[in-house]
Amino acid sequence: MTNYLSSEVTRRSGQHVELCYHCHKCTAGCPVVAAMEYGPDGLLRMVLLDQADLILSSQDIWLCAGCLTCAVRCPNDIDIAAVMDSLRQIAVSESYQPGEPDALLFHRLFLGVVQRLGRSHEAAMLGLFKILSHVPLLNDMGAGLGLFLRGKVPLLPGRSGASAEVGDIFQRCK
Amino acid sequence: MNPELKNYTYYPGCSLHSTGLEYGLSTRAVFSHLGLELTELPDWNCCGASSAHALNHKLAYALPARNIALAQKFGRDLVTPCAACFNRMKTTDYALRTNQAQRAEIESIVEFKYTGEIDIRPVLGVLYEDYQPDRIASQVRRPLRGLKVVTYYGCLLVRPPQVTQFDDPDDPKIMAELLQAIGSQVMNWSHATDCCGAGLSLSKSTIVQALVSRLISRAREAGADALVTACPLCQVNLEMRQTERPNMPSFYITELLGLAFGLPQARTWWNKHLVDPRPLLHFLGLAE
C-alpha cells in the first residue's frame, strides 16, 4: 500500500508509515493534539490514503513540537516526529501554503541568521520575527524587554570564525 | 599536576551566550570548583536546533557534524549543557556511528573523517558519572535544607532513548540523586519528561501557556516551591509562559549546586531570572 506521498515520506525519513495499526498511543500522548485538526495517527492514515493536499496544507504538521513522545511510545517503532519533519519538508519543497505561516517564518529566520553568522543571534531573529509574523507586535514585549535588561539579548552578534565554513555547508545542503 | 583534574571540551551553544546566560556561568563555576576543566570548542557553530530538522534533513546532521569534527581533534569528551544541542549532536553522532551511507554523505558535506573516539555528554551525566553524588555531597558548605523541588528534564535529554543513552526516559533519577546530595527535598511527580512546548513559544504562545501552566500547577500539587531544569529552552519557557500567581521559579541544576557549594558567584545568577528566586531563597535562609 504505497503511493507517492508515502514513498516520499519513507525516502526522506526512513520510516515505514504502513506499519501503523492505529493504536492511538501517539495521539493520546501528544502534548499539542488539542490544537490539531487530525492528530498524529490521523495524519499517518492520511499519508497511506495519499491525501497530500489536506496534509501538506494543514496546521498539524507545523504544530508538532518535536517532543518525540510519539516516537518513543509507538509499538511499531515508527519515528512519527521524523515523519512530521519529512511532511514539513515536502510541503515546503512543493510550495504549499503553510498551515501555520509563523512557524515556517520562525524556522526560516533562524536558519537565515545561522547561515550568515554561523550562530544564532536572538536580537536579529526576534526583531525580524516581530515585524514579519502575524503575532501582534506588542505581544511578549514585556518578556523581551525583561531578557534585554538582564543582558541576555546582546544587540551585536558574538564573533566566531565559523561563519564562512557554515555558509559553505548550507550551500552543499541545498 | 592534580590527578583529580579531568578535562573536557565545552560546547556552550547559542543559548548559553544569551537567554541561558546563568546556565553557562553556573556550569563553568561548578565544574571549575570540582576540578573538571572545560575548554570551549574554538569556532563552534549553531547545531541547527529544531529549525534545521524541520526544514532540511542534510543540514540537521551537517551542522552538528562540523562541531563533532572540530571536537574530535582534541580527543576529549564534548560536554553539551543545552538539552537541544545535546540531542542534535547525539542524533548526528548516532547516525555517524550506525548508518554507513549517511555517514559517507555527512563526511563529504563537512569534509572530515569521523573517528567515533569522543562522546557527547550532558552536564548531568558528567556530574553523576565522573564526580558522583557522594563526592558532590562532600563538597556541600550550605545544605539546601527546606528547598522543595521537582526535577524537570523536558524532552530532549532523554528521548529517543536509543540515541540519548541517558537516564530513564519515563522515570529519570539522576537529577534527583544530585539534588538529594546537596540537601534539597525532591518531591514525586509524574511530569519530569512532559513537553513544555518551548519550540512553539514564539509562534503559538497560547498553546505553550496551557502546557506550562499545567506543569506549574502539577508541581505545586506535588508540594514543590521550584522546578529544577537542565535545559535553557525549558528554563526560559517555564518562567516566561506561566500564567498562575504567585510565579514559581525554575532553577538550573548547576545554580543549586553552586549555591550549596557556597560559591560567591551564585549571588550574581538570580537577577538573570524572569521569575526572581530570591524571595524563596531568603525565606529559607539560603541567600544573603
Interface residues (C-beta under 8 A of the other chain):
Chain A: R12 P31 V32 A34 A35 L63 A65 G66 C67 L68 T69 A71 V72 D79 D85 S86 R88 Q89 V92 E100 D102 A103 L105 F106 H107 R108 F110 L111 V114 G118 R119 S120 H121 E122 L126 F129 S133 V135 N139 D140 A143 G146 L147 R150 G151 K152 V153 P154 G158 S160 G161 A162 E165 V166 I169 F170 R172 C173
Chain B: C14 H17 S18 T19 L21 P42 D43 W44 N45 C46 G48 A49 S50 S51 A52 H53 A54 L55 N56 H57 K58 L59 A60 A62 L63 R66 I109 V110 C155 L156 R159 P160 P161 P169 D194 C195 G197 A198 G199 L200 L202 S203 K204 S205 I207 A210 L211 V236 M240 N271 K272 H273 L274
